[in-house]
Structure formats: structure tokens, C-alpha cells
């Protein structure tokens, strides 16, 4: 399946210039449901290609996979201090408004899950089902310190394909990818080959600037408690945890299940932060959960 590439013209957060937000559209506008997919901190929309293809083909879903500002093909921000959740939530709502979308299903990995929680908590009715991929209501400072250290040294240009591929495999080993074809596809959607033979990683290294400012140059990393946001969420929620995740603990999952009686959880063996959702077994978990209510209604109708 070949998705349609869209770009939406938005104002920069300071209102001075225009910028392009790029997203990919799978399926048909006539689909009965729409799914919004948003990636992790340094990733982009193409991470959801395998999942989106399955949902569009199997579940009569239209899937919109978004690249946040500075990621993928979306424009980088002139002022890196605008790389924050206020910008991301605004951009996602603008895309949804552009298509007159309400009651969407949301799949968010890490940062994308936090954006989904914020929208579900603050804008009731915009999201009706929420998938949180290895993110939750409490983020331990030791895990955040690891992520911040990684982001602080985020490269922009790699001298060769071998160097770029090594970086990808080393830093995303916790995703639990076992299929070599998935690694190759991930490489294709993570880098832009330049005319001089170098490779540019499709994430602006300057996303680290506001993180550094908030943590005194990464020396004062604190726990982040999102319980006040999460506890406002009452919609059906699937919490996915990587078995060895350091960002989402079993204790946090239990607290989240207790807070929302419509929440369920699943643990992905062999994965850390965050499960890739690119191989069949993981795709099936998300697809089955999103499609379950429809299948129950179909069975009840006798079809």
C-alpha cells in the first residue's frame, strides 16, 4: 500500500513565518474510523507504515501518521525553544481540525503517547480510544537522564551508510526488532542520503535545546509525574509495556489500570523502550484491540 503524502502549512509558534508539517494518509476518507499515529521523541511518521497498512487493509481504518516539527520531512523550527508539547498538541489538533475529525483512535509511542494523553485529558471527545506505547503516568528520572544523554549527542550528518546504520542498530536495539527486513526499512525511513554520499538523520538535533534548558544542561533531571493528566482520561486505553522498559514500570502500569477501569495492558517480551510495533506479532496486538469492539458488534448482529 502506498500512502498519500500530505503537507499542511502552519505558522511558526511565534507567528512570524510559515512552516510545513508532513503526514502520511493510509486508507480511504470513506473509512468508518480514523486513527492518528504519533511517534517518539527523535522518530517520524514512517515508523507506523507497517501498522497503518494493516489497519487500513484489515479494519476499514483511515490512518494519519504525523511527523512532528523537526522530524521526518516536517520543517525544522528556527527557534528550537519551540520544540515542546504545546507546539505538538497544537499541531496535532490543527491536522485533526483540517479533516474535521472527532472521536479518533490514537496510537502514540513514547512522546506521541504523552501528546495523546494531553489531548484526551484536555479536549474530551477528540479521542475515543487510546494506545500508549511504553509511556505512562510517571517517568523515572534515571530513565529520563538516559534519554536526555542520548538526545544531547544526537548527530545530524553521518559520513557513510555503514556509520548511519550502526547508529540506528545501536540506539534502537531496545525496540526488539528481530527481522532484518524491518531494520532495512527503518533505515530507509530514518535517513536522507545527500548528494555528497553522506546521510542526514531525519531529526533536528536542536530538539535537545529546550530539554537542556529545563534540566540545567542535563545536570538536574527530575522525575516527571503525569498522573494529574492521566487521571482525567476515562476512555478505553491500551497500555503497552516493553518487558525491559526503564521508562514504564510495572508499578506505574498497575496504578494506571486502577485509575481507569477501561484501561488494559500488555507486555511485549524481548523489547525495552519502546516496542517497535513493526513486526506482525506486535501489530496484531494493536489491531486486535482497536478492532475488537467492531468485531463484537458484528458477531452480535449475526453476520
CORDA-V909167 format. One record per pair of residues at least 12 apart in sequence whose C-alpha atoms are under 7 Angstrom apart, sorted by the first residue. I is the first residue (numbers start at 0). J is the second residue. D is the distance in whole Angstrom. If there is no record, write none. Layout:
BEGIN
I_J_D, I_J_D
END
This chain:
BEGIN
0_52_6, 2_23_6, 2_24_5, 2_25_5, 3_23_6, 3_24_5, 3_25_7, 4_22_6, 4_23_5, 4_24_6, 5_21_6, 5_22_5, 5_23_6, 6_19_6, 6_20_5, 6_21_4, 6_22_6, 7_19_6, 7_20_5, 7_21_6, 8_20_6, 12_81_7, 12_86_7, 18_74_6, 19_73_6, 19_74_5, 20_66_7, 20_68_7, 20_73_5, 20_74_6, 21_65_7, 21_66_6, 21_72_6, 21_73_5, 22_44_7, 22_63_7, 22_64_5, 22_65_4, 22_66_6, 23_63_6, 23_64_5, 23_65_7, 24_62_6, 24_63_5, 24_64_7, 25_51_6, 25_52_7, 25_55_6, 25_61_6, 25_62_5, 25_63_6, 26_55_5, 26_60_6, 26_61_5, 26_62_6, 27_61_6, 28_61_6, 30_59_5, 30_60_5, 30_61_6, 31_59_6, 31_60_6, 32_59_7, 32_60_5, 32_61_6, 32_103_7, 33_60_6, 33_61_5, 33_62_6, 33_103_5, 33_104_6, 34_60_7, 34_61_6, 34_62_5, 34_63_6, 34_103_6, 34_104_5, 34_105_6, 35_62_6, 35_63_5, 35_64_6, 35_103_7, 35_104_6, 35_105_5, 35_106_6, 36_63_6, 36_64_5, 36_65_6, 36_105_6, 36_106_5, 36_107_6, 37_64_6, 37_65_6, 37_106_6, 37_107_5, 37_108_6, 37_111_5, 38_107_6, 38_108_5, 38_110_7, 38_111_5, 39_108_5, 39_109_5, 39_110_5, 39_111_6, 40_110_5, 41_70_7, 41_202_6, 42_70_6, 42_202_7, 43_66_5, 43_70_5, 43_71_5, 44_64_5, 44_65_5, 44_66_5, 44_71_7, 45_188_6, 47_64_7, 49_277_6, 50_276_7, 50_277_6, 50_282_6, 54_286_6, 58_290_6, 67_87_6, 69_202_6, 69_203_5, 70_201_6, 70_202_4, 70_203_6, 71_201_5, 71_202_6, 75_203_6, 79_205_6, 79_206_6, 79_208_6, 79_209_7, 80_208_6, 80_209_5, 82_206_6, 82_209_7, 84_114_7, 88_114_6, 88_118_7, 101_124_6, 101_125_5, 101_126_7, 102_124_6, 102_125_5, 102_126_5, 102_127_5, 103_125_6, 103_126_5, 103_127_6, 104_126_6, 104_127_6, 104_128_5, 104_129_6, 105_126_7, 105_128_6, 105_129_5, 105_130_6, 106_129_6, 106_130_5, 106_131_6, 107_130_6, 107_131_5, 107_132_6, 108_131_6, 108_132_4, 108_133_7, 109_132_6, 109_133_6, 109_134_5, 112_131_5, 112_132_7, 112_134_6, 116_228_7, 116_229_6, 117_228_7, 119_232_6, 120_228_6, 120_229_7, 120_231_5, 120_232_5, 127_234_6, 128_234_6, 128_235_5, 128_236_6, 129_235_6, 129_236_5, 129_237_6, 130_236_6, 130_237_5, 130_238_6, 131_237_6, 131_238_5, 131_239_6, 132_238_6, 132_239_5, 132_240_7, 132_273_7, 133_239_5, 133_240_5, 133_241_6, 133_247_6, 133_272_6, 133_273_6, 134_246_7, 134_247_6, 135_247_6, 135_251_7, 136_224_6, 136_225_4, 136_226_5, 136_229_6, 136_251_7, 136_255_7, 137_223_6, 137_224_5, 137_225_6, 137_226_7, 137_251_6, 138_222_6, 138_223_5, 138_224_6, 138_246_6, 138_247_7, 139_222_5, 139_223_7, 139_246_6, 140_220_6, 140_221_5, 140_222_4, 142_245_6, 142_246_5, 144_220_6, 147_217_7, 150_207_6, 151_207_6, 153_204_5, 154_204_6, 155_199_6, 155_200_5, 155_204_6, 156_197_7, 156_198_6, 156_199_4, 156_200_6, 157_197_6, 157_198_5, 157_199_6, 158_197_5, 158_198_7, 159_196_7, 159_197_5, 159_198_6, 160_198_7, 163_198_7, 164_186_7, 173_270_5, 173_271_5, 173_272_6, 173_273_7, 174_270_5, 174_271_6, 174_272_6, 174_273_5, 174_274_5, 174_275_5, 175_269_6, 175_270_4, 175_271_7, 175_274_6, 175_275_7, 176_275_7, 189_201_6, 230_258_6, 233_259_6, 233_261_7, 234_261_6, 235_261_5, 235_262_6, 236_261_6, 236_262_4, 236_263_6, 237_262_6, 237_263_5, 237_264_6, 238_263_6, 238_264_4, 238_265_6, 239_264_6, 239_265_5, 239_266_6, 240_265_6, 240_266_5, 240_267_6, 241_266_6, 241_267_5, 241_268_7, 241_270_5, 241_271_4, 241_272_6, 241_273_6, 241_274_6, 242_266_6, 242_267_6, 242_268_5, 242_269_6, 242_270_6, 242_271_6, 243_270_6, 243_271_4, 244_271_4, 244_272_5, 245_272_7, 246_272_7
END
